């Protein structure tokens, strides 16, 4: 198969590269670009570990082919902050104990980010509904919802 050229914005930077037409976005991010924060869980779109934000909407990157992001904007967990300047959601997850094994955390944070970008002040019910596509086997979700609520409440101040 011959490669296709794609151009898109990744974490705020324009990127033009060639990819195999059947390469999944999650594999492209992890293998070709070294962005390993996006996890591969089920590989079938059921667990949400591979959640990224494409044009402001969450997407399971295991279900998206890399060529499908041509002309779009993609944000991964690496695009939210770095060790010196972590995103408020990342800080709240740490403070609220919402990080246990950490496997679901990047996808969970990306779902929370997309929610707060659309609605900076969601109620608890909306938070739970929006993260329902992200599975966590460790936390029981209460601490995760608490962390998201904390950021939503901070933005009210």
Helices and strands as residue ranges (DSSP letters): E 4-10, E 13-19, H 25-27, I 28-32, E 51-54, E 57-60, G 66-69, E 73-75, G 77-79, H 88-95, H 105-118, H 124-130, H 142-154
